[in-house]
């Protein structure tokens, strides 16, 4: 699967992405994303996992420039997204769309479902009224809903149905990339499975590329080709989904995997329980950001801020304690940013 | 032998504009000392209303219309409001999903823990304050003498949930009802809280009713599990049995639709199995078995009458006609189900 994707090349390339949010009444900033580099290959699903506040959603939104990055380069099919003007950006958004976590909050309750799904078509001046209605009916069918639903309002639908409507809206312009920001986190398990399957079917049918953002490692593993793990504004590990699960290297990834409750009481594991809380991104620890909770931290971790290095083909990690890390090649260009 | 807490045929109804909602519709289960019972189900199945009913905290238009809630053989539904007030916290305590909405933002956490102690134990301010710090130490809050002075917003989500647990346990109750206590927390923090709950019930012989939608959480910490669907318990079983041999088609479907983190599964990239359709609206429940429209094994007789709970073996009950002794003799049905068993992923 990965080989295929590699042949098709990169769709997105992110280098040294930084997003700092100013804190009111001071010069301090929240370092939400603090030097992140990765690429998304055509036709793959890149999973982005991490706990709340790690910067995964901010990264997704920066890709679409729904929020303006502070620093760094984002390329989409070789075009520099960060340098685009308003008009170019609008054109670009035909090709990249987003699905949000809470379908209830992301669909206007005063608009009919049909108008919600047709809105991107209207904005981009595609088709006349009849053509748009046909397209909406076709889209509803694609996400497994009845075409008649276009006349209804969002309060008449369940959470799973609303998320399908969100997916239909994202598909309306026939995009190449969909950023799915926690698309199933608000849904019950049985419905969650339906939406995950739908996303996979649509990917196969339309050759979509996904950036799948979630805190649920099990779902991410299931749907992703490759997975990037974030902690406090940085990617700490990135690898093929299977590789990451079978051979996790970063102590944070190990802890995260072992913390997931497994629905099998027979499988009693030696759980790594991390001490303490996640520090805030306002004042991240010196050196390695994970060192304050890391079970294997040493003195050097205080002073060395580890960059992401490729320790095995396609498997990169940012931890000086990983064997082979010292001699591995660097895979990220983290522009040192002098924001105080 | 009587149980520490026993719920018998509890019915809690809500009169709404769209009609009568039977949120809790004949729920029965029991809880013994030191035991952790998991109550699982998807949103709207009535698990939280069951918990609130036990505490007698159901807000109007909700009303407990029938049933018994026996705590040490006393029916809580027959107590006066004053008697019930002294019961809450002292004997049965409850914690909720979102600690921020359960904590008062304008009082320090120490004052809030002390409040329960002063009300129930008649301690002085000073004594209560010291006891609050002790309670915080017991739930592994670092520097409790300093933290008692913190306001809720100064604490992280995990620490707030620890404060809630400290508050709930301050008066040494025998039963703790925990309603989705880790749902709002990150997985690494969830692991800490689950370990804490597990330790507390062992060291204090505390009975815990853990309400959750997360089958993984149940598998980790529960002794027994009750599965709810549309206001009814559809299956009750020891945890190992439930996960190894789910009986009710709904339980089976739930277990199959969870993505499993096993090397095998990652390698195969299988499609997730789903339960077709959606949960019916509470005002428009189908006749007979409420799961029938979504059930892969449905039979015409499932629509006829309300399905009783059948005892399968000791401690295992299920609300499904497939376990009706009169029908089990019918080989056609057994084969029907057996066919599906072959395709089971495990």
Interface residues (C-beta under 8 A of the other chain):
Chain A: X51 X52 X158 X160 X161 X188 X189 X190 X191 X192 X193 X194 X196 X197 X200 X215 X217 X218 X219 X221 X222 X241 X242 X245 X246 X255 X256 X257 X258 X259 X260 X261 X262 X263 X264 X265 X266 X271 X273 X274 X277 X278
Chain B: X42 X43 X156 X158 X159 X186 X187 X188 X189 X190 X191 X192 X194 X195 X213 X214 X215 X216 X217 X218 X219 X220 X222 X239 X240 X243 X244 X253 X254 X255 X257 X258 X259 X260 X261 X263 X265 X266 X267 X269 X271 X272 X273 X274 X275 X278 X279
